[in-house]
Amino acid sequence: MIYELVIEDPNVDEVFCISLVEEPAIESNFVFFDKEKVHFAALNDEKRLVMGPILIPNKQILRIDGAGMPYHVFFKPETIKQLSEMYLKKKYTDSATLEHDKKINGVTLVESWIKESITKDKSALYNLNVPVGTWMGTFKIDNEDIWQNYVKTGEVKGFSIEGLFGHNLVQQSKYEFAADTILSDLEEQEALLILSEIRAQIKKDNRYKGKKRVDMESFSDYGDGVANNAKRGIELNEANGNKCATPVGKVRGQQLAQKRPISVETLKRMYSYLSRAEVYYDQAESQNDCAVISYLLWGGKAGLSYSRNKLRELGMLEESEAQPSVSSTYPGEAAKGKKKYKSKALLQVEGCPESTQNIALNIENRQKAIDEAHYGPLNPNEPNEDYWKAKAEQFNGSVEEAKKALCGNCSFFYRTPKILECIAEGLGDEVDPYEAIKAGEIGYCEAYDFKCAASRTCDAWVVGGPITE
C-alpha cells in the first residue's frame, strides 16, 4: 500500500523536530564540514556544520503498521515546501533528537532551503545528488559529545523528521481493495478494526496470542467534558459564521460532540495539537477568538487530559513526555506558557472538573494520590516527624525544606475563583461552602484530579504554585 502524507490541518500536522540518525529513512546521508573535510577561504577553525536532505519529494519510505504489514509513504514537493516554511515559522530550529529518542541541545538548524536547480543549487557543490524540490538543511553542532562521538565517528549519517500528518491512499493491494469494497457500508472505525483483526489472524504470530492491543482499535470512553467542549465550540463557531477552524477541526468537533469512537491515530493528533495550542487558548481574550473555538472543537482541556491519560495507559506516552512517541513523533516539550484562566468568558466554557461535583470520584482519586504519591500527612496539625523525614530523604533534602513543599505552593494546585466556585457548588448548601473551603484551605489538584488541602503534600509536588488567576 502507498500513502501520500499530507497537511490536513495546519494546526495539527507538521514537522516539529529533526533527528540525527544512523540510517535515514530517505536513504540519503549528510556531509559534515570541518577543517579536514571542507576549507572555507576566510576561516580555518572547525565549523561544526552538517548539511543534507531533510525530505526528498516523491521518495517512498517503508513503514510497518500495527498488524505487522508493510506500507510506503511519500511527500509531494508542494507539501515539503509548506512543511519547511512551517518549521521555521514555528521556531523549531533548536528542536533536535538523537535516533528519535534522546532530546539534545546545542544542535541548531542554521540554513533551510528548497532545492530549485540541479546544477546551480548549493547542494551540488558537495555531491549531494538529490532531486529538485528537496528540503535541504545545514545544522550547527555546538554539542561537543554529539560532534565528537556521533558525527565525526559516523555513528549518525543523516536526518530524519518527526511529526504528525494526514494521509491519502493512492495504491492498495487487490485483497485490501476487495475487503474495503465489502466493508464500504460500515463505519470507518469498524472497518479498520475488522481489517486489523483479519490481518492478525492471517499472520498467526506470537504478538496476537496474548490478545495484545491492535493499533487500529478505537475509544469512546471520554467523558462528557470533552463532548461538551466540542458542542460549545460548534455553537461559538456557528455564531461566528463558521469562519474559524479547518474542515478537519470542524469534523473532529462533530465527532466528539456525538461521542463517536476515535482511533489511536486521532488520539495522537488530539494530544499533539491540544498540548501545543494550549498557550494560545490561555492567552485569548474572548471566547469568540478562533484560538478558543478551534481548541474547543478538539475537546478543550478535557480533551487534552483525556488524550494524555489514554496514551499513557496505552504505553505510548511516558510521564515525562509531551508528544506521543510513535511513528515519527518524539517525546518533546509541553507548550510553553503558564497555565491560567484569562477571562470570565473562558471560565464559563470549560465547566467544573467532575471530581469537584462527584464525591465518590473525588474519594477514589484522593485514595489514588495516597497510594501512588503518598499524599499526606493524615493530620497536618501533628508533628508527623517520621513522615517529613521520609519525604526529605526521598528528595535528598532537609526536613525543613520538605515541610515547605506543600500542596499550597505546588503548580498543580488551583485556587482560581472559578475552581473555588466549582468546589463550593459541589459542597452544597448544608453548610457555608466558602467557610468550609477557607477552614480546610481546599483547592483542586490537577495532577490527581481531586480536592486537596493546601497544608498537605505528595510526591507529585512541583514548584511554581498555586494557580490563583
C-alpha positions in Angstrom: 0.0 0.0 0.0 1.2 3.5 -0.8 0.0 6.6 1.1 0.7 10.3 0.3 1.3 12.2 3.6 -0.5 15.5 3.6 -1.2 18.5 5.7 -4.9 18.1 6.6 -5.0 20.6 9.4 -2.1 23.1 9.8 -2.9 23.4 13.5 -2.0 19.7 14.0 0.0 18.4 11.1 3.7 19.5 10.9 7.3 18.5 11.3 8.2 19.5 14.8 11.6 18.0 15.2 14.5 16.7 13.1 16.6 13.8 14.4 20.2 12.8 13.8 20.2 9.1 12.8 22.4 6.4 11.6 20.0 5.1 8.9 17.9 8.0 7.4 14.5 6.8 6.2 15.1 8.8 3.0 18.3 6.8 2.4 20.5 9.9 1.8 23.4 10.9 4.1 24.6 14.3 5.0 28.1 15.7 4.6 29.9 17.4 7.5 32.3 20.3 7.3 35.4 20.6 9.4 39.0 21.6 8.8 39.8 18.1 7.5 36.9 18.0 5.0 35.9 21.4 3.6 38.0 24.5 4.0 36.5 28.0 3.9 38.7 30.7 2.4 38.4 33.2 5.2 38.3 30.7 8.2 40.4 27.8 9.3 38.8 26.8 12.5 36.4 23.8 12.7 33.0 24.9 11.6 30.9 22.0 13.0 28.4 22.1 10.3 26.4 19.3 8.8 24.4 19.6 5.5 22.0 17.2 4.0 18.5 16.5 2.7 15.7 16.6 5.2 12.8 15.5 2.9 13.0 14.2 -0.7 9.9 14.6 -2.8 8.1 11.5 -4.0 10.6 9.3 -2.2 8.8 6.2 -1.0 9.6 5.4 2.7 8.9 2.0 4.1 6.8 1.7 7.2 5.2 -1.2 9.2 1.7 -0.9 10.5 0.2 -2.2 13.8 -0.6 -5.6 12.3 3.0 -6.1 11.0 2.1 -5.3 7.4 4.4 -3.1 5.3 3.4 0.0 3.5 5.0 3.1 1.9 4.5 6.8 2.4 5.8 9.8 0.4 5.5 13.6 0.3 4.8 15.7 -2.8 7.1 18.7 -3.4 4.4 21.3 -2.5 3.8 19.6 0.8 7.5 19.5 1.6 7.8 23.2 0.8 4.9 24.0 3.1 6.4 21.9 5.9 9.7 23.6 5.7 8.1 27.0 5.9 6.0 26.0 8.9 9.1 24.6 10.7 10.8 27.9 10.5 7.7 30.0 11.2 7.0 28.0 14.4 10.7 28.5 15.5 11.5 24.8 15.8 15.1 25.3 14.7 16.5 24.2 18.0 14.3 21.1 18.2 16.6 18.0 17.7 16.8 14.5 18.9 19.3 11.6 18.6 17.9 8.5 16.9 14.3 9.7 17.6 14.9 9.0 21.3 17.0 11.5 23.2 16.3 15.2 23.0 19.6 17.0 22.5 20.7 20.6 23.0 23.3 22.5 21.0 22.1 21.3 17.6 20.6 24.2 15.6 19.2 24.5 12.0 21.1 27.5 10.6 20.2 27.1 6.9 17.0 25.8 5.3 16.1 25.9 1.6 14.2 24.1 -1.1 16.4 22.9 -4.0 15.3 24.6 -7.2 18.0 23.7 -9.7 20.0 20.6 -10.4 23.3 22.4 -11.2 23.0 25.8 -9.5 22.0 24.7 -6.1 24.5 24.7 -3.2 24.0 21.0 -2.6 25.6 20.3 -6.0 28.9 21.6 -4.7 29.1 18.8 -2.2 27.9 16.0 -4.5 24.5 15.7 -2.7 22.6 14.3 -5.7 19.0 14.9 -4.7 16.1 16.0 -6.9 14.6 19.4 -7.3 12.0 20.1 -4.6 14.2 18.5 -1.8 14.2 20.2 1.6 17.8 20.9 2.4 19.3 21.9 5.7 22.5 22.8 7.4 22.9 22.3 11.2 25.4 23.8 13.5 26.6 21.3 16.1 27.8 23.0 19.3 27.2 19.9 21.4 30.7 18.5 22.0 29.5 15.0 22.6 27.3 14.8 19.5 30.1 16.3 17.3 33.0 14.1 18.6 31.2 10.8 19.3 28.4 10.7 16.7 29.1 13.0 13.7 32.8 12.6 13.3 32.7 8.9 14.1 29.9 8.3 11.6 27.5 7.0 14.3 24.9 9.3 12.7 24.8 9.8 9.0 21.7 11.8 8.1 18.4 13.5 9.1 15.0 12.0 9.9 11.9 14.0 10.5 9.5 13.7 13.4 5.9 14.9 13.0 2.2 14.1 12.5 0.5 14.1 9.1 -2.7 13.2 7.4 -2.6 10.5 4.7 -4.3 9.7 1.4 -4.3 6.2 0.0 -3.0 6.2 -3.6 -2.5 2.5 -4.2 -3.6 -0.7 -2.4 -3.4 -4.4 -2.9 -6.2 -6.3 -4.7 -7.1 -8.1 -1.5 -7.5 -5.0 0.5 -9.4 -3.3 -2.3 -11.9 -6.1 -2.2 -12.1 -6.0 1.6 -12.7 -2.3 1.6 -15.5 -2.7 -1.0 -17.2 -5.3 1.1 -16.9 -3.1 4.2 -17.9 0.1 2.4 -21.2 0.4 4.3 -19.6 0.1 7.7 -18.4 3.0 9.9 -14.7 3.8 9.2 -13.6 2.7 12.6 -15.5 -0.6 12.4 -13.8 -1.3 9.0 -10.4 -0.5 10.4 -10.9 -2.8 13.4 -12.1 -5.7 11.3 -9.3 -5.4 8.8 -6.8 -5.2 11.6 -8.2 -8.4 13.2 -8.2 -10.1 9.8 -4.5 -9.3 9.4 -3.8 -10.6 12.9 -5.4 -13.9 12.2 -3.6 -14.3 8.9 -0.2 -13.5 10.5 -0.9 -16.0 13.4 2.3 -14.9 15.2 3.0 -14.6 18.9 2.2 -10.9 19.0 -1.5 -11.7 18.9 -1.7 -14.9 21.0 -1.7 -12.8 24.2 -4.6 -10.7 22.9 -2.4 -7.6 22.8 -3.8 -4.3 21.7 -4.3 -3.8 17.9 -3.3 -0.3 16.8 -6.5 0.2 14.9 -8.8 0.0 17.9 -10.9 2.9 18.8 -12.2 4.5 22.0 -15.4 6.2 23.1 -14.7 6.3 26.9 -14.0 10.0 27.0 -16.2 12.0 29.5 -18.9 14.5 28.9 -16.4 17.3 29.4 -14.8 16.5 26.1 -18.2 16.3 24.3 -19.5 19.4 25.9 -16.4 21.4 24.9 -16.8 20.3 21.3 -20.5 21.2 21.4 -19.6 24.6 22.8 -17.0 25.1 20.1 -19.6 24.2 17.4 -22.1 26.8 18.9 -19.5 29.5 19.1 -18.3 28.8 15.5 -21.9 28.9 14.2 -22.4 32.3 16.0 -19.2 33.4 14.3 -20.4 32.4 10.8 -18.3 29.2 10.9 -15.2 31.2 10.0 -12.9 29.5 12.5 -11.2 26.1 12.3 -10.2 24.0 9.4 -12.5 21.4 7.8 -10.7 18.7 9.8 -11.2 20.6 13.0 -14.9 21.0 12.3 -15.3 17.3 11.6 -13.5 16.5 14.8 -15.8 18.7 16.7 -18.9 16.9 15.3 -17.3 13.5 16.1 -16.5 14.4 19.7 -19.8 16.1 20.3 -21.6 13.0 19.2 -19.3 10.8 21.4 -18.3 8.7 18.4 -15.3 6.4 18.7 -11.9 7.9 18.0 -8.8 5.9 16.8 -5.4 5.7 18.3 -4.1 8.0 15.5 -6.8 10.6 16.3 -5.7 10.4 20.0 -2.1 11.2 18.9 -3.2 14.1 16.8 -5.6 15.3 19.5 -2.8 15.3 22.1 -0.2 16.8 19.8 -2.5 19.8 18.9 -4.0 20.4 22.3 -0.7 20.4 24.1 0.9 22.8 21.7 -2.1 25.1 21.2 -2.9 25.4 25.0 -0.8 28.6 25.3 -2.8 30.3 22.6 -6.1 29.2 24.1 -4.9 30.5 27.6 -3.9 33.9 26.1 -7.1 34.5 24.2 -9.1 37.5 25.5 -12.5 36.4 24.2 -14.4 33.2 23.8 -15.1 34.3 20.2 -11.4 34.1 19.3 -10.7 31.4 16.7 -7.9 30.0 19.0 -10.6 29.3 21.6 -13.1 27.8 19.1 -10.6 25.6 17.4 -9.3 24.4 20.8 -12.8 23.5 22.0 -13.6 21.6 18.8 -10.8 19.3 19.6 -12.2 18.7 23.1 -10.5 21.6 25.0 -8.6 21.0 28.2 -10.8 18.0 29.0 -9.7 16.5 25.6 -6.0 17.3 26.5 -6.3 15.5 29.8 -8.2 12.5 28.3 -5.8 12.0 25.3 -2.7 12.4 27.6 -4.0 9.8 30.1 -5.2 7.4 27.4 -1.9 7.5 25.6 -0.1 6.8 28.9 -2.5 4.0 29.6 -1.6 2.5 26.1 2.1 2.8 26.8 2.6 5.5 24.1 3.4 8.3 26.4 5.8 8.3 29.3 5.2 10.5 32.4 7.9 13.0 31.2 6.8 13.1 27.6 4.7 15.7 25.9 4.3 14.2 22.5 3.2 10.6 21.8 6.4 8.8 20.8 5.0 6.7 17.9 5.6 6.6 14.2 7.7 9.7 13.6 7.0 11.6 16.7 9.2 12.3 19.7 9.0 13.0 23.4 9.1 16.8 23.2 8.4 19.6 25.5 5.0 20.8 26.5 3.5 24.0 25.1 5.2 27.0 26.9 3.2 29.5 28.9 1.8 29.5 32.4 -1.4 27.6 32.8 -4.0 30.0 33.9 -7.5 31.2 33.0 -7.5 34.6 31.2 -11.1 35.8 31.3 -14.5 35.1 32.8 -15.8 34.2 29.3 -13.3 31.4 29.1 -14.1 30.2 32.6 -17.7 29.6 31.6 -16.6 27.5 28.6 -14.8 24.7 30.4 -17.2 23.9 33.2 -16.1 22.3 36.5 -13.8 19.3 37.0 -16.1 16.3 37.6 -14.3 15.4 40.9 -15.4 18.7 42.4 -19.1 17.7 41.8 -18.8 13.9 42.3 -17.9 12.9 45.9 -17.3 9.3 45.0 -14.9 10.1 42.2 -13.2 12.6 44.4 -12.6 10.0 47.2 -11.4 7.5 44.6 -8.9 9.9 43.1 -7.8 11.0 46.6 -7.1 7.4 47.5 -5.1 7.1 44.3 -3.0 10.1 45.4 -2.4 8.5 48.8 -1.5 5.1 47.3 0.7 6.4 44.4 2.1 9.7 45.6 2.0 9.4 49.5 -0.5 12.3 49.8 -0.4 13.4 53.5 0.3 13.6 56.3 -3.0 12.4 57.8 -3.3 15.3 60.2 -1.1 18.3 59.3 -1.6 19.8 62.8 0.5 16.9 64.3 4.4 16.9 64.2 4.5 14.0 61.8 8.3 13.9 62.0 8.6 10.4 60.5 6.5 11.4 57.5 8.6 14.6 56.9 11.8 12.8 57.5 10.9 10.2 54.8 9.9 13.0 52.4 13.2 14.7 53.0 15.2 11.5 52.3 13.2 10.9 49.1 14.2 14.3 47.7 17.7 14.4 49.3 16.9 17.5 51.3 16.3 18.6 54.8 13.2 18.1 56.9 12.8 21.9 56.9 12.8 22.0 53.1 10.4 19.2 52.9 7.9 20.9 55.1 7.9 23.9 52.7 7.0 21.7 49.7 3.2 21.9 50.2 0.2 21.5 48.0 -0.5 25.1 48.7 2.6 26.2 46.7 2.5 23.4 44.1 2.0 24.3 40.4 -0.7 21.6 40.2 -2.8 23.3 42.9 -5.6 25.5 41.6 -7.4 28.1 43.7 -8.8 30.3 40.9 -12.2 32.0 41.5 -13.8 29.6 39.1 -12.3 26.5 40.8 -13.4 27.7 44.2 -16.9 28.3 42.8 -16.9 24.7 41.5 -15.8 23.3 44.9 -18.4 25.4 46.7 -21.1 24.2 44.3 -20.1 20.6 44.9 -20.3 21.1 48.7 -23.9 22.2 48.6 -25.9 24.4 50.9 -26.0 22.4 54.1 -23.0 24.4 55.4 -21.5 27.6 54.3 -19.3 26.2 51.5 -16.9 29.1 51.3 -16.3 28.9 55.1 -15.5 25.1 54.7 -13.1 25.9 51.8 -11.4 28.5 53.9 -11.1 26.4 57.0 -9.6 23.4 55.1 -7.6 25.6 52.7 -9.1 23.5 50.0 -8.1 23.7 46.3 -8.1 21.5 43.3 -5.2 19.2 42.4 -4.8 18.9 38.6 -2.2 16.1 38.9 -4.6 13.6 40.6 -8.0 15.3 39.9 -9.3 15.7 43.4 -9.9 18.4 46.1 -6.9 18.6 48.3 -5.7 20.7 51.3 -3.0 23.3 51.0 -1.2 22.1 54.1 -0.5 18.6 52.8 2.0 17.4 50.1 2.7 14.5 47.8 5.4 13.1 45.5 4.0 15.0 42.5 4.8 18.3 44.1 6.3 20.8 41.6 7.5 24.3 42.4 5.5 27.2 41.0 2.1 27.4 42.5 -0.6 28.0 43.5 -2.5 28.9 40.4 -4.9 31.7 41.5 -6.0 33.5 38.4 
